Amino acid sequence: MIAAPEGGFVGPVKRSVTIAGHATSISLEPVFWRALERAARERALPLSALVAQIDALRVAQGDPPNLASAIRSWLVAHPSTFCDRGENNSHQD
């Protein structure tokens, strides 16, 4: 039998990120925000810089998905960015 995630199911949280000098709103579930923050830390990049890189990869495609979908897809392709179940979810490694 499967179990619900720790803390239950949580819907998307909207945050504003600046890409190329323009603020854009992105809605992601908290688990994806944490993974994105971790990926940025691991690469010694500001969150906005990592999002800009993912966005550049996204728009280079012929039929690009929306930015939130591209971010989630990129994160799933890099599973090490997800926190271990027992790891503290604050901004720490």
GUTIBA-124123 format. One line per field, with one value per atom (N, C-alpha, C, O, CB): z, y, x. Coordinates in Angstrom, 1 decimal. Atoms other than C-alpha are relative to their C-alpha. Glycine has a CB too. Layout:
BEGIN
Z = [Z / ...];
Y = [Y / ...];
X = [X / ...];
END
This chain:
BEGIN
Z = [0.0 / 0.0 / 0.0 / 0.7 / 1.2 / 0.1 / -0.8 / 1.1 / 1.7 / -1.3 / -1.0 / 1.7 / -0.6 / -1.6 / 1.2 / 0.3 / 1.4 / 0.3 / 1.2 / 0.7 / -0.4 / 1.4 / 1.4 / 1.9 / -1.0 / -1.3 / 4.7 / -0.1 / -0.9 / 0.5 / 0.0 / 5.5 / -0.8 / -0.9 / -0.4 / 0.9 / 3.1 / -1.4 / -1.7 / 0.7 / 1.4 / -0.4 / 0.1 / 0.7 / -0.9 / -0.1 / -0.9 / -1.5 / -2.3 / 0.8 / 1.3 / -3.9 / -0.3 / 0.5 / -0.2 / 0.4 / -5.9 / 0.8 / 1.3 / -1.5 / -0.6 / -4.4 / -1.1 / -1.8 / 1.2 / 1.1 / -6.7 / 0.6 / 1.7 / -0.5 / -0.3 / -6.5 / -1.2 / -2.3 / 0.6 / 1.0 / -8.5 / -0.2 / 0.8 / 0.2 / 0.3 / -10.2 / -1.1 / -2.1 / -0.4 / 1.1 / -12.3 / -1.0 / -0.6 / 0.6 / 1.1 / -15.7 / -1.0 / -1.5 / -0.6 / 1.0 / -18.0 / 0.4 / -0.5 / -1.4 / -0.5 / -15.9 / 0.0 / 0.3 / -1.0 / 0.0 / -16.1 / 1.1 / 1.2 / -1.3 / -1.1 / -13.1 / -0.7 / -1.5 / 1.1 / 0.5 / -13.9 / 1.1 / 2.0 / -1.2 / -1.1 / -11.7 / -0.4 / -1.5 / 0.3 / 0.3 / -11.4 / 1.2 / 2.4 / 0.0 / -0.9 / -9.6 / 0.1 / -0.9 / -0.2 / -0.2 / -8.2 / 1.4 / 2.3 / -0.1 / -1.3 / -5.4 / 0.9 / 0.4 / -0.1 / -0.9 / -2.3 / -0.2 / -0.1 / 1.4 / 0.1 / -2.9 / -1.2 / -1.2 / -0.2 / 1.1 / -6.3 / 0.2 / -0.2 / -1.2 / -0.4 / -4.9 / 0.8 / 0.6 / 0.8 / -0.8 / -2.3 / -0.9 / -0.7 / 1.1 / 0.8 / -5.0 / -0.9 / -1.2 / -0.9 / 0.8 / -7.2 / 0.8 / 0.3 / -0.6 / -0.9 / -4.3 / 0.2 / 0.2 / 1.3 / -0.2 / -3.6 / -1.2 / -1.1 / 0.4 / 1.3 / -7.3 / -0.2 / -0.6 / -1.2 / 0.1 / -7.3 / 0.9 / 0.6 / 0.2 / -1.0 / -4.1 / -0.5 / -0.4 / 1.4 / 0.4 / -5.5 / -1.2 / -1.3 / -0.4 / 1.2 / -8.6 / 0.3 / -0.6 / -1.2 / -0.5 / -6.6 / -0.9 / -1.3 / -0.1 / 0.8 / -8.6 / 0.8 / 1.7 / -1.3 / -0.6 / -7.5 / -0.7 / -1.8 / -0.3 / 0.5 / -8.0 / -1.3 / -2.3 / 1.0 / 1.2 / -10.7 / -1.2 / -2.3 / 0.1 / 1.1 / -12.7 / -0.5 / -1.6 / 0.5 / 0.4 / -12.6 / -0.8 / -1.8 / 1.2 / 0.8 / -13.7 / -1.4 / -2.3 / 0.8 / 1.3 / -16.5 / -0.9 / -2.1 / 0.1 / 0.8 / -17.7 / -0.4 / -1.6 / 0.8 / 0.4 / -17.6 / -1.1 / -2.0 / 1.2 / 0.9 / -19.4 / -1.4 / -2.4 / 0.5 / 1.3 / -22.2 / -0.7 / -1.9 / 0.2 / 0.6 / -22.7 / -0.5 / -1.5 / 1.1 / 0.3 / -22.7 / -1.4 / -2.2 / 1.1 / 1.2 / -25.4 / -1.2 / -2.3 / 0.2 / 1.1 / -27.6 / -0.7 / -1.8 / 0.4 / 0.6 / -28.2 / -1.0 / -0.9 / 1.1 / 1.0 / -31.2 / 0.6 / 0.1 / -1.0 / -0.6 / -29.1 / 1.5 / 2.2 / -0.5 / -1.4 / -25.6 / 1.0 / 0.7 / 0.4 / -1.1 / -22.5 / 0.8 / 0.6 / 0.9 / -0.8 / -20.0 / 1.0 / 1.2 / 0.9 / -0.8 / -17.6 / 1.2 / 1.5 / 0.5 / -1.2 / -14.5 / -0.4 / 0.3 / 0.6 / 0.4 / -16.5 / -0.4 / -0.1 / -1.2 / 0.3 / -17.8 / 1.2 / 1.3 / -0.9 / -1.3 / -14.3 / 0.6 / 1.0 / 1.0 / -0.6 / -13.0 / -0.7 / -0.1 / 0.1 / 0.8 / -15.9 / 0.2 / 0.3 / -1.5 / -0.2 / -15.4 / 1.3 / 1.5 / -0.2 / -1.4 / -11.7 / 0.1 / 0.7 / 1.0 / 0.0 / -12.3 / -0.7 / -0.3 / -0.6 / 0.7 / -14.7 / 0.8 / 0.4 / -1.4 / -0.9 / -11.9 / 1.4 / 2.2 / -0.1 / -1.3 / -9.0 / 1.3 / 2.4 / 0.0 / -1.2 / -6.7 / 0.6 / 1.8 / -0.4 / -0.6 / -6.2 / 1.0 / 1.7 / -1.2 / -1.0 / -4.2 / 1.3 / 1.4 / -0.5 / -1.3 / -0.5 / 0.4 / 0.0 / 1.0 / -0.6 / 1.3 / 0.9 / 1.5 / 0.7 / -0.8 / 3.2 / 1.4 / 1.9 / 0.0 / -1.4 / 6.6 / 0.1 / 1.2 / 0.6 / -0.1 / 5.6 / 0.4 / 0.0 / -1.3 / -0.4 / 7.1 / -1.3 / -2.2 / 0.9 / 1.2 / 4.5 / 0.0 / -0.9 / -0.2 / 0.0 / 5.5 / -1.0 / -1.6 / 1.5 / 1.0 / 3.4 / 0.5 / 0.6 / -0.2 / -0.4 / 4.6 / -0.9 / -1.5 / 1.5 / 0.6 / 3.1 / 1.0 / 0.7 / -0.8];
Y = [-1.2 / 0.0 / 1.2 / 1.3 / 0.0 / -1.3 / 3.5 / 0.9 / 0.7 / 0.7 / -1.0 / 6.4 / 1.4 / 1.6 / -0.2 / -1.4 / 10.1 / 0.5 / 0.0 / 0.8 / -0.6 / 12.3 / 0.5 / 0.9 / 1.1 / -0.6 / 13.5 / 1.4 / 2.2 / 0.0 / -1.3 / 16.6 / 0.1 / 1.1 / 1.0 / 0.1 / 15.5 / 0.6 / 1.0 / 0.8 / -0.6 / 16.7 / 1.5 / 2.0 / -0.7 / -1.4 / 20.3 / 0.6 / 0.1 / 0.6 / -0.6 / 22.4 / 1.0 / 1.3 / 0.7 / -0.9 / 24.8 / 1.3 / 1.8 / 0.3 / -1.3 / 27.9 / 0.9 / 0.6 / -0.1 / -1.0 / 31.0 / 0.8 / 1.4 / 0.8 / -0.8 / 32.8 / 0.8 / 0.4 / -0.7 / -0.8 / 35.6 / -0.2 / -0.1 / 1.5 / 0.1 / 35.1 / 0.9 / 1.0 / -1.5 / -0.9 / 37.6 / -0.8 / -1.4 / 1.2 / 0.6 / 36.3 / 1.1 / 1.7 / -1.3 / -1.0 / 38.6 / 1.4 / 2.1 / -0.4 / -1.3 / 41.6 / 0.1 / 1.2 / 1.0 / 0.0 / 40.6 / -0.9 / -2.1 / -0.3 / 0.9 / 39.3 / -0.9 / -0.5 / 0.8 / 0.9 / 36.2 / -0.9 / -1.2 / -0.9 / 0.8 / 34.2 / -1.5 / -1.9 / 0.4 / 1.5 / 30.4 / -0.6 / -0.3 / -0.4 / 0.8 / 28.0 / -1.4 / -2.1 / 0.0 / 1.4 / 24.9 / -0.5 / 0.3 / 0.0 / 0.6 / 22.5 / 0.2 / 0.3 / -1.5 / -0.3 / 23.1 / -1.0 / -0.6 / -0.1 / 1.0 / 19.8 / 0.4 / 0.2 / -1.4 / -0.4 / 21.2 / 1.3 / 1.5 / 0.2 / -1.2 / 24.6 / -0.4 / 0.2 / 1.0 / 0.4 / 22.9 / -0.7 / -0.4 / -1.0 / 0.7 / 20.7 / 1.1 / 0.9 / -1.0 / -1.1 / 23.8 / 0.8 / 1.1 / 0.9 / -0.8 / 25.7 / -0.8 / -0.3 / 0.4 / 0.9 / 22.7 / -0.1 / 0.0 / -1.4 / 0.1 / 22.4 / 1.3 / 1.3 / -0.2 / -1.3 / 26.1 / 0.1 / 0.5 / 1.2 / 0.0 / 25.8 / -1.0 / -0.6 / -0.5 / 1.0 / 22.7 / 0.5 / 0.1 / -1.3 / -0.6 / 24.7 / 1.4 / 2.0 / 0.0 / -1.3 / 27.8 / 1.1 / 2.1 / 0.1 / -1.0 / 29.8 / 0.6 / -0.1 / -0.6 / -0.5 / 32.2 / -0.8 / -1.3 / 1.5 / 0.7 / 30.6 / 0.5 / -0.2 / 0.1 / -0.7 / 33.1 / -0.4 / -0.6 / 1.5 / 0.4 / 32.1 / -1.4 / -1.7 / 0.1 / 1.4 / 28.4 / 0.0 / -0.7 / -0.9 / -0.1 / 29.2 / 0.5 / 0.0 / 0.8 / -0.6 / 31.3 / -1.0 / -1.1 / 1.3 / 1.1 / 28.4 / -1.0 / -1.5 / -0.7 / 1.0 / 26.0 / 0.6 / 0.0 / -0.4 / -0.7 / 28.6 / 0.1 / -0.1 / 1.4 / -0.1 / 29.0 / -1.4 / -1.5 / 0.4 / 1.3 / 25.2 / -0.3 / -0.9 / -1.1 / 0.2 / 25.2 / 0.7 / 0.1 / 0.5 / -0.7 / 27.9 / -0.4 / -0.1 / 1.5 / 0.5 / 26.3 / -1.2 / -1.5 / -0.5 / 1.1 / 23.5 / 0.5 / 1.7 / -0.8 / -0.4 / 23.6 / 0.3 / 1.3 / -1.1 / -0.2 / 23.4 / 0.0 / -1.0 / -1.0 / 0.1 / 24.4 / 0.0 / 0.6 / 1.3 / 0.1 / 23.5 / 1.3 / 2.2 / -1.2 / -1.2 / 26.2 / -0.2 / -1.3 / 0.1 / -0.1 / 27.2 / -1.0 / -1.7 / 1.4 / 0.9 / 25.3 / -1.4 / -2.2 / 0.3 / 1.4 / 22.1 / -0.3 / -1.4 / -0.3 / 0.2 / 22.5 / -0.1 / -0.9 / 1.2 / 0.1 / 23.1 / -1.4 / -2.0 / 1.1 / 1.3 / 20.0 / -1.1 / -2.0 / -0.2 / 1.0 / 17.9 / 0.0 / -1.1 / 0.2 / 0.0 / 19.1 / -0.5 / -1.3 / 1.5 / 0.5 / 18.4 / -1.5 / -2.2 / 0.6 / 1.4 / 14.9 / -0.7 / -1.8 / -0.4 / 0.5 / 14.3 / 0.1 / -0.6 / 0.7 / -0.2 / 15.3 / -0.4 / 0.5 / 1.4 / 0.4 / 13.2 / 0.3 / 0.4 / -1.4 / -0.3 / 14.1 / 1.3 / 1.6 / 0.0 / -1.3 / 17.5 / -0.1 / 0.8 / 0.9 / 0.1 / 16.1 / -0.4 / -1.2 / -1.1 / 0.2 / 16.1 / -1.4 / -2.0 / 1.0 / 1.3 / 12.8 / 0.2 / 1.2 / -0.6 / -0.1 / 12.0 / 0.5 / 1.2 / -1.4 / -0.4 / 12.5 / 1.3 / 1.8 / -1.1 / -1.2 / 15.6 / 1.2 / 1.3 / 0.3 / -1.3 / 19.0 / 0.7 / 0.9 / 0.8 / -0.7 / 21.0 / 1.4 / 2.1 / -0.2 / -1.4 / 24.3 / 0.2 / -0.7 / 0.5 / -0.3 / 26.1 / -0.5 / 0.4 / 1.5 / 0.6 / 23.8 / -1.2 / -1.8 / -0.4 / 1.3 / 20.9 / -1.0 / -2.2 / 0.2];
X = [0.8 / 0.0 / 0.9 / 1.9 / -1.0 / -0.8 / 1.3 / -0.5 / -1.6 / -0.1 / 0.4 / 1.2 / 0.1 / 0.8 / 1.0 / 0.0 / 0.6 / 1.4 / 2.1 / -1.1 / -1.3 / 3.7 / 0.0 / -1.0 / 0.4 / -0.1 / 5.0 / -0.5 / -0.1 / 1.5 / 0.7 / 2.9 / -1.2 / -1.8 / 1.0 / 1.2 / 0.2 / 0.2 / 1.3 / -1.1 / -0.1 / -0.5 / -0.2 / -1.1 / -1.1 / 0.1 / 0.1 / 0.0 / 0.8 / 1.3 / 0.2 / -0.9 / 1.2 / 2.0 / -1.3 / -1.0 / 1.3 / 0.1 / -0.9 / -0.2 / -0.2 / 2.8 / 0.6 / 1.6 / 1.0 / -0.5 / 3.3 / 1.1 / 0.9 / -1.2 / -1.1 / 6.6 / 0.4 / 0.2 / 1.2 / -0.5 / 8.1 / 1.5 / 2.2 / -0.4 / -1.4 / 11.4 / 0.4 / -0.4 / 0.4 / -0.5 / 13.4 / 0.8 / 1.9 / 0.7 / -0.8 / 14.6 / 0.2 / -0.7 / -0.8 / -0.4 / 16.5 / -0.6 / -1.1 / -0.4 / 0.5 / 15.3 / -1.5 / -2.0 / 0.5 / 1.4 / 11.7 / -0.6 / -0.1 / -0.6 / 0.6 / 9.6 / -1.0 / -1.8 / -0.6 / 1.0 / 7.7 / -0.5 / 0.3 / 0.6 / 0.6 / 5.4 / 0.1 / -0.3 / -1.5 / -0.1 / 6.0 / -0.8 / -0.6 / 1.5 / 0.8 / 3.6 / 0.6 / 0.5 / -1.5 / -0.5 / 5.3 / -0.4 / -0.6 / 1.6 / 0.3 / 4.5 / 1.3 / 2.4 / -0.3 / -1.1 / 6.7 / 1.2 / 2.3 / -0.4 / -1.1 / 8.7 / 0.8 / 2.1 / -0.6 / -0.8 / 9.7 / 0.8 / 1.9 / -0.9 / -0.7 / 10.6 / 1.3 / 2.4 / -0.8 / -1.2 / 12.9 / 1.0 / 2.2 / -0.5 / -1.0 / 14.5 / 0.7 / 1.9 / -0.7 / -0.6 / 15.0 / 1.0 / 2.1 / -1.1 / -0.9 / 16.6 / 1.3 / 2.4 / -0.7 / -1.1 / 18.8 / 0.9 / 2.2 / -0.4 / -0.8 / 19.9 / 0.8 / 1.9 / -1.0 / -0.7 / 20.8 / 1.2 / 2.3 / -1.0 / -1.1 / 22.9 / 1.1 / 2.3 / -0.5 / -1.1 / 24.7 / 0.8 / 1.9 / -0.7 / -0.7 / 25.6 / 0.5 / 1.1 / -1.0 / -0.5 / 26.5 / -0.6 / 0.1 / 1.5 / 0.7 / 23.9 / -1.2 / -1.7 / -0.5 / 1.3 / 21.1 / -1.1 / -1.0 / -0.1 / 1.2 / 17.7 / -0.4 / -0.7 / -1.1 / 0.4 / 16.9 / 0.9 / 0.4 / -0.1 / -0.9 / 20.0 / -0.2 / -0.2 / 1.5 / 0.3 / 19.2 / -1.3 / -1.4 / -0.1 / 1.3 / 15.6 / 0.2 / -0.4 / -1.0 / -0.3 / 17.0 / 0.6 / 0.3 / 0.9 / -0.6 / 19.1 / -1.0 / -1.0 / 1.2 / 1.1 / 16.2 / -0.9 / -1.3 / -0.8 / 0.9 / 14.1 / 0.7 / 0.0 / -0.3 / -0.7 / 16.8 / -0.1 / -0.3 / 1.4 / 0.1 / 16.8 / -1.4 / -1.6 / 0.3 / 1.4 / 13.0 / -0.4 / -1.0 / -0.9 / 0.4 / 12.6 / 0.7 / 0.3 / 0.1 / -0.8 / 15.2 / -0.8 / -0.4 / 1.4 / 0.8 / 12.7 / -1.0 / -1.4 / -0.7 / 1.0 / 10.3 / -1.3 / -1.9 / -0.1 / 1.3 / 7.2 / 0.1 / -0.2 / -1.1 / -0.3 / 8.2 / -1.2 / -2.2 / 0.9 / 1.1 / 6.1 / 0.1 / 0.9 / 0.2 / 0.0 / 5.2 / 1.2 / 1.8 / -1.3 / -1.2 / 8.1 / -0.1 / 0.8 / 0.3 / 0.1 / 6.7 / 0.2 / 0.8 / -1.4 / -0.1 / 6.4 / 1.5 / 2.0 / -0.9 / -1.4 / 10.0 / 0.8 / 1.7 / 0.5 / -0.8 / 11.3 / -0.2 / 0.7 / -0.4 / 0.3 / 9.5 / 0.7 / 1.3 / -1.5 / -0.7 / 10.8 / 1.5 / 2.1 / -0.4 / -1.4 / 14.3 / 0.4 / 1.4 / 0.5 / -0.3 / 14.2 / -0.2 / 0.7 / -0.9 / 0.2 / 12.8 / 1.2 / 1.6 / -1.3 / -1.2 / 15.7 / 1.3 / 2.2 / 0.1 / -1.2 / 18.1 / -0.5 / -0.5 / 0.6 / 0.6 / 16.8 / 0.8 / 0.2 / -0.3 / -0.8 / 19.7 / -0.4 / 0.0 / 1.5 / 0.4 / 18.1 / -1.1 / -1.4 / -0.4 / 1.0 / 15.3 / 0.5 / 1.4 / -1.0 / -0.4 / 15.7 / -0.3 / -1.4 / -0.6 / 0.3 / 15.9 / -1.2 / -1.4 / 1.2 / 1.2 / 12.7 / 0.3 / -0.5 / -0.6 / -0.3 / 14.4 / 0.7 / 1.0 / 0.7 / -0.8 / 16.3 / -0.9 / -2.1 / 0.6 / 0.7 / 15.3 / -0.3 / 0.6 / 0.9 / 0.5 / 13.3 / 0.4 / 0.0 / -1.4 / -0.4 / 14.8 / 1.1 / 1.5 / 0.4 / -1.0 / 17.4 / 1.4 / 2.3 / 0.0 / -1.3 / 20.2 / 0.3 / -0.6 / 0.0 / -0.4 / 22.2 / 0.2 / 0.5 / 1.3];
END
